[in-house]
């Protein structure tokens, strides 16, 4: 029994004269009857408890409100990677299935002579484009022959030309996979992709993938882009060569998202990637032991080149961000521009971009992130000013 409960029981007992003996001749009562002053303190404790009753929920509410306020206050955070577009996997599957069906029809049913002539002209253009020594006049002449063949082919119907494109895309992807396995570019890959292997090497879109087959003279490589991005890149190049910029040609929005996701993650740099043609061991040796008279990788000249390459990549990203936003209004253009501008050291412009994002999206998935980036940009701009 608690002290408060004991005091309450004693107050209900009838008051009697003090006695030194307990009932029935028991031992003397060891606890005297509480005095008036002691009885008065019990109600005081109950009153204090009454005032504190329910304090736990109130304190929790105050704590939660305080925590929310702390979380809502932005803190300076260095901008991370630019947001990447999200492609609908189901939409990409539908596009892929349609292309596979068209390629199968072209193979099983054949193509009209006029459509086959267009295909041959496209392959001839690819051979010229793949030749590192081609002249501009040679390339223009090859393109002219493609445009001349396009009219009669389109007269057979858009679907017939779409089947040709799907068939050639299927062949191109097959040859890219063969190139990955062997490290050697086939004639058909050059016909359908032009200098695609050179594009991969120049922009470091290849990585070592193991040794190629014995006696093959090449080395296995892995192309960085996935199938959706690869197909979208082929279609856009094919349409540009033929001069088709109308429906049903072009690529679907989710194909664009897949391609731009790759381009934002692997921007064109313009850097030479000659090391990719060498075995991995030779690549490592070339990096660690530069030739005599050449600046090492950690020299000021190398650092300057690296900084220039980084600036070129960010300028390329800015261009692709604007292109993507024109195609996909849901893409957070201002947020992405703010990140790229921050990396370029343009902190005032970066802050303006983050403000624009918050003006257009005061609430959303990227709001707190933009607030944190904005604060970082403002702090860096302030540091430069002083």
C-alpha positions in Angstrom: 0.0 0.0 0.0 1.4 3.4 -0.9 1.9 6.2 1.6 -0.9 8.2 0.1 -3.3 5.2 0.3 -2.2 4.6 3.9 -2.9 8.2 4.9 -6.4 7.9 3.3 -7.2 4.8 5.3 -6.2 6.4 8.5 -8.4 9.4 8.0 -11.4 7.1 7.7 -10.7 5.4 11.0 -12.7 6.8 14.1 -10.6 9.0 16.3 -9.9 7.7 19.8 -7.9 8.5 22.7 -4.2 7.6 22.4 -3.4 4.2 23.7 -0.1 2.4 24.3 -1.5 -1.0 23.6 -2.9 -2.5 20.5 -6.1 -4.3 20.2 -6.6 -7.5 22.2 -3.6 -6.7 24.4 -1.2 -6.8 21.5 2.0 -4.9 21.3 2.0 -1.2 21.8 1.1 0.7 18.6 4.4 1.7 17.1 3.0 4.3 14.6 1.3 7.3 16.3 -1.8 8.8 14.9 -0.7 11.4 12.3 -0.8 14.9 13.6 -2.9 17.6 11.9 0.1 19.0 10.1 0.9 15.6 8.5 -2.6 15.1 7.4 -2.6 18.5 5.7 0.4 17.6 3.5 -1.4 14.7 1.7 -3.9 16.9 -0.1 -1.0 19.1 -1.2 0.6 16.2 -2.9 -2.6 15.3 -4.7 -2.9 18.9 -5.9 0.6 18.9 -7.3 -0.2 15.6 -9.2 -3.4 17.1 -10.5 -1.4 19.9 -12.1 1.1 17.5 -13.6 -1.5 15.0 -14.8 -1.2 14.4 -18.6 2.3 16.0 -18.9 3.7 13.1 -20.9 1.6 13.6 -24.1 2.2 17.3 -23.9 5.9 16.9 -23.7 6.0 14.5 -26.6 4.0 16.9 -28.7 6.4 19.7 -27.9 9.4 17.5 -28.7 7.9 16.5 -32.1 7.1 20.1 -33.0 10.6 21.1 -32.1 12.1 18.3 -34.1 10.0 19.2 -37.1 11.2 22.8 -36.9 14.8 21.6 -36.8 14.3 19.4 -39.8 12.5 22.2 -41.7 15.5 24.6 -41.3 17.7 24.1 -44.4 21.4 23.4 -43.9 24.2 23.8 -46.4 24.7 20.6 -48.4 27.1 20.3 -51.3 25.1 19.4 -54.5 25.4 15.8 -55.4 24.6 14.1 -58.7 22.1 15.7 -61.0 18.6 14.1 -60.9 18.2 11.5 -63.6 15.0 11.0 -65.6 12.9 7.9 -64.8 11.8 5.8 -67.7 8.7 3.6 -67.4 9.9 0.0 -67.7 6.6 -1.2 -69.0 6.5 1.5 -71.7 10.1 0.5 -72.8 9.0 -3.2 -72.9 6.1 -2.3 -75.2 8.4 -0.3 -77.6 11.0 -3.2 -77.6 8.3 -5.8 -78.3 7.0 -3.7 -81.2 10.5 -3.3 -82.7 11.2 -7.1 -82.3 7.9 -7.9 -84.1 8.8 -5.5 -87.0 12.3 -6.9 -87.3 10.9 -10.4 -87.4 8.3 -9.5 -90.1 11.1 -7.9 -92.2 13.2 -11.1 -92.0 10.3 -13.5 -92.6 8.3 -11.6 -95.2 11.1 -9.6 -96.8 11.2 -6.0 -97.8 10.2 -4.2 -101.0 13.0 -3.4 -103.5 12.7 0.3 -102.9 13.0 -0.2 -99.1 16.0 -2.5 -99.6 17.6 0.2 -101.7 17.2 2.7 -98.8 18.8 0.2 -96.5 21.8 -0.2 -98.8 22.3 3.6 -99.1 22.3 3.8 -95.3 24.9 1.1 -95.0 27.1 2.9 -97.6 26.8 6.1 -95.6 28.0 4.2 -92.5 31.1 3.0 -94.3 32.1 6.5 -95.3 31.3 7.8 -91.8 33.5 5.1 -90.2 36.5 6.0 -92.4 38.7 8.3 -90.3 40.1 9.8 -93.6 36.8 10.6 -95.3 36.2 14.1 -96.6 33.2 16.3 -96.1 32.4 16.0 -99.7 32.3 12.2 -99.6 30.0 12.3 -96.6 27.7 14.8 -98.2 27.5 12.7 -101.4 26.7 9.5 -99.4 24.0 11.4 -97.5 22.5 12.7 -100.8 22.1 9.1 -102.0 20.3 8.2 -98.8 17.8 11.1 -99.2 17.2 10.1 -102.9 16.4 6.6 -101.8 14.1 7.7 -99.0 11.3 9.0 -101.2 10.6 5.8 -103.1 10.9 3.8 -99.9 8.4 5.9 -98.0 6.0 5.6 -101.0 5.7 2.0 -99.9 4.3 3.1 -96.6 5.6 4.2 -93.2 5.3 0.8 -91.7 7.5 -0.7 -94.4 10.3 1.8 -93.6 9.8 1.2 -89.8 10.3 -2.5 -90.5 13.6 -1.6 -92.2 14.7 0.5 -89.3 13.8 -2.2 -86.8 15.7 -4.9 -88.7 18.8 -2.7 -89.0 18.6 -1.8 -85.3 18.4 -5.5 -84.4 21.5 -6.2 -86.6 23.3 -3.2 -85.0 22.7 -4.4 -81.5 23.8 -7.9 -82.4 27.1 -6.5 -83.8 27.6 -4.3 -80.7 27.4 -7.4 -78.5 29.8 -9.2 -80.7 32.2 -6.2 -80.4 31.9 -6.4 -76.6 32.8 -10.1 -76.8 35.7 -9.9 -79.2 36.9 -6.2 -79.1 36.8 -6.2 -82.9 34.4 -4.0 -84.9 32.8 -5.9 -87.8 32.1 -4.4 -91.2 28.4 -4.7 -90.5 28.9 -2.6 -87.3 30.6 0.1 -89.3 27.8 0.0 -91.9 25.1 0.4 -89.4 26.8 2.5 -86.8 29.5 4.4 -88.6 32.3 5.3 -86.2 30.4 4.0 -83.2 33.4 2.1 -81.7 35.4 5.4 -82.0 32.6 7.3 -80.2 32.7 4.7 -77.4 36.5 5.0 -77.0 36.7 8.8 -77.2 34.1 9.2 -74.5 35.2 6.4 -72.2 32.0 4.5 -72.7 33.8 1.2 -72.7 35.3 -0.7 -69.8 37.4 -3.8 -69.8 35.3 -7.0 -69.8 37.9 -9.8 -69.9 40.0 -11.5 -72.5 38.6 -12.1 -76.0 38.8 -15.5 -77.7 42.2 -16.9 -78.4 43.7 -15.8 -81.7 41.0 -13.2 -82.2 43.4 -10.3 -81.9 40.9 -8.3 -79.8 39.9 -7.9 -76.2 36.4 -8.1 -74.7 34.8 -4.8 -73.7 31.6 -3.8 -72.0 29.5 -0.9 -73.4 28.3 1.3 -70.7 24.8 2.0 -72.0 22.0 -0.4 -71.6 19.8 -1.8 -74.3 17.1 0.9 -74.1 19.7 3.7 -74.4 21.5 1.9 -77.2 18.3 1.4 -79.2 17.2 5.0 -78.8 20.7 6.3 -79.9 20.5 4.1 -83.0 17.0 5.3 -83.9 17.9 9.0 -83.5 20.9 8.6 -85.7 19.0 6.6 -88.3 16.2 9.1 -88.4 18.7 12.0 -88.8 20.5 10.3 -91.7 17.2 9.7 -93.5 15.8 13.1 -92.6 12.7 11.8 -90.8 11.4 14.1 -88.1 7.8 13.2 -88.0 5.5 10.6 -86.5 5.5 7.6 -86.5 9.3 8.0 -86.6 11.3 9.4 -83.8 11.6 7.8 -80.4 9.1 7.6 -77.5 9.4 9.8 -74.4 10.5 6.9 -72.2 13.2 6.0 -74.8 14.4 9.6 -74.6 14.5 9.4 -70.8 16.6 6.2 -71.0 19.0 7.8 -73.4 19.3 11.1 -71.4 19.8 9.2 -68.2 22.8 7.6 -69.8 24.1 10.9 -71.3 23.8 12.8 -68.0 25.6 10.0 -66.2 28.3 9.6 -68.9 28.6 13.1 -70.6 30.5 13.5 -73.8 33.9 14.7 -72.8 35.8 15.0 -76.0 38.7 13.3 -74.3 40.9 10.9 -76.1 40.6 7.4 -74.8 43.5 5.7 -76.5 44.2 3.7 -73.4 41.1 1.7 -74.0 42.7 0.0 -77.0 45.5 -1.3 -74.7 45.3 -4.2 -72.2 44.4 -3.3 -68.6 47.9 -3.9 -67.4 49.3 -1.5 -70.0 46.7 1.1 -69.1 47.8 0.9 -65.5 51.4 1.2 -66.4 50.8 4.1 -68.6 49.0 6.0 -65.8 51.7 5.2 -63.2 54.8 5.6 -65.3 54.4 8.4 -67.8 56.9 8.8 -70.6 60.0 10.8 -70.0 59.4 14.5 -70.6 55.7 14.2 -70.2 53.9 15.7 -67.2 52.8 13.1 -64.7 49.1 12.5 -63.8 49.5 14.6 -60.6 51.5 17.5 -62.2 49.9 21.0 -62.4 49.4 20.5 -66.2 47.5 17.2 -65.6 45.4 18.9 -62.9 44.6 21.8 -65.3 43.6 19.3 -68.0 41.4 17.4 -65.6 39.7 20.7 -64.5 39.1 21.6 -68.2 37.6 18.2 -68.9 35.3 18.6 -65.8 34.2 22.0 -67.1 33.5 20.6 -70.5 31.4 17.8 -69.0 29.3 20.2 -67.0 28.7 22.4 -70.0 27.6 19.4 -71.9 25.3 18.4 -69.0 23.7 21.9 -69.1 22.9 21.5 -72.7 21.4 18.0 -72.2 19.4 19.2 -69.2 17.7 21.9 -71.4 17.1 19.4 -74.2 15.5 16.9 -71.8 13.4 19.5 -70.1 12.0 20.6 -73.5 11.0 16.9 -74.1 9.9 16.1 -70.6 8.2 18.9 -68.6 8.2 16.7 -65.5 12.0 16.8 -65.3 13.3 19.2 -62.6 15.3 21.4 -65.0 16.1 24.3 -62.6 17.3 21.9 -59.9 19.6 20.1 -62.3 20.9 23.3 -63.8 21.7 24.6 -60.3 23.8 21.5 -59.6 25.7 21.8 -62.8 26.3 25.5 -62.3 27.5 24.9 -58.8 30.1 22.4 -60.1 31.2 25.0 -62.6 31.8 27.4 -59.7 29.0 29.8 -60.8 27.5 30.0 -57.4 25.3 33.1 -57.9 23.7 31.6 -61.0 23.4 28.3 -59.2 21.5 29.9 -56.3 19.2 31.6 -58.8 18.5 28.2 -60.4 17.7 26.7 -57.0 15.4 29.6 -56.2 13.6 29.1 -59.5 13.0 25.5 -58.6 11.6 26.4 -55.2 9.4 29.1 -56.8 7.9 26.5 -59.3 7.9 23.6 -56.7 7.4 25.0 -53.2 6.4 21.5 -52.1 7.6 18.3 -53.7 10.1 15.5 -53.6 13.1 17.8 -54.2 12.1 20.7 -52.0 14.3 20.1 -49.0 17.2 19.1 -51.2 16.9 22.3 -53.2 16.8 24.4 -50.0 20.0 22.7 -48.7 21.7 23.3 -52.1 20.5 26.9 -52.2 22.1 27.6 -48.8 25.4 26.0 -49.9 25.4 28.1 -53.0 24.7 31.3 -51.1 27.5 30.5 -48.6 30.0 29.9 -51.4 28.8 33.1 -53.3 29.3 35.0 -50.0 32.8 33.6 -49.5 33.8 34.7 -53.0 32.4 38.2 -52.4 34.5 38.7 -49.3 
